[in-house]
Amino acid sequence: MAFVTFLIPCFVIGADIAFSCQNTDDFVGASSPGDIVIGGLFAVHSEMLRPEEYPIKPVIQNCAGFEIQIFLQTLAMIHAIETINNSTLLPGVTLGYEIYDTCAEVTKAMASALRFLSKFNSSEDVVEFKCNYTDYIPRIKAVVGASYSEVSMAVSRLLALQLIPQVSPVSSAEILSDKIRFPSFFRTIPSDFHQTRAMAHLICESGWNWIGVIATDDDNGRFALESFGVQAMANNVCIAFKEMLPAYLSDNTFHTKVDHAIEKIVKETRVNVIVVFMRQFHVLKLFQKAIERNVNKIWIASDNWSAAVKISTIPNIRQLGTIVGFGFKSGDMSTFQDFLRNLHEKPTDNNKFLHEYIMLSSICAHLEYHDFQMCISNQSQDDVLQNAENKHQIWRDDFLNANIESGFIHSTILAVYAIAHAIKGQCKDRNCKDPSAFAPWELLEELKKVTVIDDDKEIKFDSNGDMSNSYDVLLWKEIDGHMEITTMAEYDAEKGGFIFEDEEKKKDFLDLKKVQSTCSQHCRPGQMKKVTESPHTCCYECVYCPENHYSNQTDMDYCYRCNNRTYWAPVNSTTCYRKTIHFLAWTDWFAIFLLLLSAFGVVLVLAISVIFTKNLNTPVVKASGGLTVCYIILFSHFLIFLSTVFFIDEPTEFKCKTRQALFGISFALCISCILVKSLKILLAFSFDPKLQNILKCVYKPVPTVVTCTGIQVIICTFWLIFKTPFVKQNFSIPRIIIVECNEGSIVAFGIMLGYIAALAFICFIFAFKGRKLPENYNEAKFITFGMLIYFIAWIVFIPVYATTFGKYLPAVEIIVVLISNYGILCCTFLPKCYIIIYKQETNTKSAFLKMIYTYSSKSAGSVAVSQISLDSKSSSSRATISDSCKSEKNSVNGSCHSQVPGQRLIKGKVLSKNPARTVARKRLSSI
């Protein structure tokens, strides 16, 4: 870069080519007369020189930093006006122009605007003060410009005094859409709202959320930063830092703040994406420093510099990384390029910009491309005056064509055509060769309705005065060793989406995602973001989703909750899993084991039935109550074994209602029959007359069985009607749904079991009283054991059932049912079967008579001893015995007898000499 600041021989030139402002005509940069004059405001120079003398005087100074791109925009305006004048768009009317250089300064732009407001044909450029400017005819009818939003804001407020239309091809600040503050402002580009939204969408779709922003400290930069901040927040993008650079290069702190910005970029290692809202000359200085520090990032360019050839030709620009920008939609540039090729033939008397460019190109002609450009930009107007006298005019039209930023050129031409179409609307019924034919405010109203054909599309200003054109998404790519600015995609401002021409360009877009620019690592599916102490929401920790929660996307703010009733999820889960349905299935090994036990019980019942049927007439079978009672008891055992089947497999409404009722009624029937047997045994072998009387009153076999079983039937019927069992899904276990039967009413269930227990207890009492029967016929003892097994099983069942949960809960009840059923079945029938099969010699009538005789003899002896003590009692006792005898009819021979062996005569009857043998026959008969 050293040779850019080369020394050029100094030559003294005459005052006729001086650029300093000696009078108002010197202030004009380029002009052409016409029936209707359009003003132009362009920052052809990047800065205005500061006065060195003190005190400072109100003198308009010369400018420095010739801007090729903006100079091209002035030529685009001239080209458009000349094209219109040579067309039939405005027949008989010639457009003129006056273009002024604002030098990127509001002060100088305001001076130009004041001249626009001066009265038409006023020799002294007088601006009249009026309360009503309706009939006021200013110097110009409309203004194209300015180049920067900050300048446009100031100028627009001044032009609004006379409602002079201002159409800017470049100023994009969102605030300029406010028609209350800027009623006469229009633009042929979208507002920054669309640009910042497009940037936020690009950042979001590329997976970035931790970025830096650098902007100029002026209205344009501040408004752009504010708009981008809103869009970034809406897309969950956080701004790690914001750096504001002075708006003017002449600011003494400019280089210091550039250095500070570079240090910030280097320090923030997690920030790999930088958004830049600056003018081209600011970006140029920033990038030169960044290249020195080997900064490599992704740079997102605003429309101000996204297509800047001057920046793309910086040496080693590729070291900066990737540059992606948003530029205004361009059109066909062929006619403008032809205009530039013939530009050297045009006179420069009325175009000081062109004259200055020719001088600068002559001064810098010996330099290569980039240095040539830098040389032109670094020269001031004073330098040109001092060094250009002996320079031959050298024309480089290729340089101008290479520096065309088509988006700006297209919007400038579009602005001129929009004004021309509005003028056409005003000139339909008027003689527009007369400058006073219409006032600027009338043109303003026409401009609001104008429609322009652009690339076969009709476009017009919206209610905010904006043209919502699309953006070109630009990608700076190195091709053949040179940085080329290519169009990667199109951004539709209305729909808010990216449009790709082909897959290659889409791939370029997707390749941007390879660069990470996040405050925190992406949270994977199965994780969620946990906010840390950082004020930024983009800085977080990734934590696992808790149990029964899941996340199925990256960077989720929270985990979704599973439906706990039917789904579950482990920690760090990406989905919910359906809970497993559990019940005691047929295929479960334990269920198979229980079914085998039940089946064995059924086989045992059938075997006992066969044995008893074959030995129907034996004393053991007869002593068991006969075949009918045995069949009833065995059938009830069969039903109890069968009821266990309803406890297995998936519960249904039918199973839930059937299993308890079947078990309860069957068990009640079984116990009722055994109770009758207990009463019968006690009645047969009891020698207590009082107990005999009671037992004979109670002993009604059929009514007893029907009543005891009927009560259980009533209990179960009420239970099934009012609180019927139903199928229930138990969700208490995290990953399992247990399908089980809800008993409907625990009280009803308890009453049913309690009733069976009451019958069993009564049966136990009666059986216990008859436990000392003959050794070969001790059924009461075994009934006692059976009832004890029942009680023990169900007493253990209550706490186990209350504390057990899961699919094996029905198995607990099955086990208790089987234990109690087996206990009663075995104690009731197996001893008899044993006698029938293995002790057949005791299963005869004589053996039974002998056994009963022996038992009765012992019992009679004990009773005789007791009778001796009774002889001393009064005759009233005998009367009582006699009365008892009356109520007792002996079933053997129909005679009345007392059951006190040893008393010889009762009521005129003579007892056998051997009372024991007589009693034995009677006992056997009664049994």
Secondary structure, 3 states (H helix, E strand, C coil): CHHHHCCCCCCCCCHHHCCCCCCHHHHCCEEECCCEEEEEEECCEEEECCCCCCCCCCCCCCEEEECHHHHHHHHHHHHHHHHHHCCCCCCCCCEEEEEEECCCCHHHHHHHHHHHHCECCCCCCCCCCCCCCCCCCECCCEEEECCCHHHHHHHHHHHCCCCCCEEECCCCCHHHHCCCCCCCEEECCCCHHHHHHHHHHHHHHCCCCEEEEEEECCHHHHHHHHHHHHHHHHCCCEEEEEEEECCCCCCCCHHHHHHHHHHHHHHCCCCCEEEEECCHHHHHHHHHHHHHCCCCEEEEECCCCCCCHHHHCCCCHHHHEEEEEEEECCCCCHHHHHHHHCHHHCCCCCEHHHHHHHHHHHHCCCCCHHHHHHHHHHCEHHHHHHHCCCCCCCCCHHHHHHCCCHHHHHHHHHHHHHHHHHHHHHCCCCCCCCCCCCCHHHHHHHHHHCEEEECCEEEECCCCCECCCCEEEEEEEEECCEEEEEEEEEEECCCCEEECCCHHHHHHHHHHHHCCCCCCCCCCCCEEEEECCCCCCCCEEEEECCCCEECCCCCCCCCEECCCCCEECCCCECCCEECEEECCCCCCHHHHHHHHHHHHHHHHHHHHHHHHHHCCCCHHHHHCCHHHHHHHHHHHHHHHHHHHHHHCCCCCHHHHHHHHHHHHHHHHHHHHHHHHHHHHHHHHHCCCHHHHHHHHHHCCHHHHHHHHHHHHHHHHHHHHHHCCCEEEEECCCCCEEEEEEECCCHHHHHHHHHHHHHHHHHHHHHHHHCCCCCCCCCHHHHHHHHHHHHHHHHHHHHHHHHHCCCCCHHHHHHHHHHHHHHHHHHHHHHHHHHHHHHCHHHCCHHHHHHHHHHHHHHHHHHHHHHHHCCCCCCHHHHHHHHHHHHCCCCCCCCCCCCCCCCCCEECCEECCCCHHHHHHHHHHHHC
